[in-house]
């Protein structure tokens, strides 16, 4: 093989390598935290739809997603929520749902009852603090 053909072949292989390393399918782990602090059903539905869409875009194994709910938003994480079955399904698809204990304790103080959460939902002492911690660990932030 002539030196010119070798250089051409090496150049083509080099550019193919570069092209392959710049795709989204490169197993880069993306991280997303979603804040829900509203009881607006449309906003909550949109958040869940976007979770599904982003998992499709990057692939379930390439993105970590945590939804943190506090204030009136905690209600979406209760068994009474019209979204309960979607949330239960998403927990099985490696999405983390976290409820704020400060909110739950406030509800208990007002009503006398601690709210029940959908199976698989985790809790954190303070929802806003959890969001800060996740952002400090490289999570992108979206609020609904």
N, C-alpha and C positions, 0 to 999 in steps of 0.2 A: 504494500500500500504506500502510495506516495506521501511525503510529508504534508502536502496541502490537504489531502483527503483525511489524514489523521487529525490535523488541526480542525477541520470542518466537523468531523465526527465528535471530537472532544467538546467543541463549542456547542453543538446541538445537544449533546448529553447534559452539559452544564446548564443550559437554559431549560431543558426539561426538568432537571432536578430543582432549579429555582422555582419554576412554575408550580410544581407539585408541593413545594414547601410553603407556598403562600395561600393555600386553599383553606377553607373553614373546616374541612374534614381532617385536619392535622392533629386531632386529639388534644387541642388546647382546651383546658378546662375553663369555661366561663362561669361566672357566679353572679346571681341576681337576687336582691332582696326587694320584696314588694310590701309596701305599707298599705294597710286598709284601716282607716280610722273613721269610716263613715258607714251608716247603715243603708246607704243608697244601693238598692239591689242591682241597678244597671251598672254601677261602678264595680260592684263585686263580681258580677257576671263577666264584665269586660276583663277584669284581672284574671279570672280563671281561663277564659278563652285565650288570652295572651300567653298564659303559662303553657297551654297545649301547643300554641303556634310556635313559641320559642323552642320548645322541646323538639318539635318537628324540624325546625330550621337547623339547630345545632346537633340534634341527636340527644337522646336522654342521657347517654353516658358522657356527654361533653358539656353539660351545664348542671350546676347545682342551683336550686331555687328554694328560697324560703320566703313564705308569706307571713308577715307579722301583723297581727290584728290587735288593736286596742281601742279604748273609747267605745262608741257605738258599733264599731266594726267587729267587735268580739262576737256578736250575735251570729255572724256567718259561720262560726266554728262550733255552733251548738246543734244538737240533733234536731231541733225544731226548724232549723234553717231550710229553706227550699233548695239550697245548694249542697245539703249534707251528702247526698249520694255522689255528686261530682267531686267533692273534697275527699271523701273516703276513697274514691277511685284514684285520685291524683296522689294520695299518700302511698298507694301501692306502686306508683310510678316514680318513686324517689323524690317527691316534692315534700318539703317540710312545712307544716303549718304550726305556727306558734302563737299562743294567746298570752296577753299581758296579765300577770297576777295582780298588779295594782288595780287594774280594771275589774277583775273578777272579785277581788276583796271589796271594792267599792260597791259592786252590785250586791254582794252578800250583806253588807252593812245596811243598804237601802231596803232590801227585800227579805232578809233573814235566811236566804238560801244561796248556796254557792252554785253558780251555773255549771251544768254538765257540759262536757265537751265531746265532740265526735271522737270515736276511738282512733288513736294514732296521732291526735293533736298534742303537741308538747306545750309547756308553759315556760315563761321567763319572768323574772322578777319585775322588770320594767321594759315595756315594748320599745320605747324610744332608745333606751340604752342598748337593747339588742341590735337595733338597726345601726347604731353608731359602731358597735363592735364588729358587725359584719362588714360595714364599709371600711373599717380599719384593716380588715383581712381581704380586701380587694373586691368586695361585692359591688356591683353596680346597683343603683337605687332608682326605684320607680314608685310613685305614690298615686293611689287612686282615691 
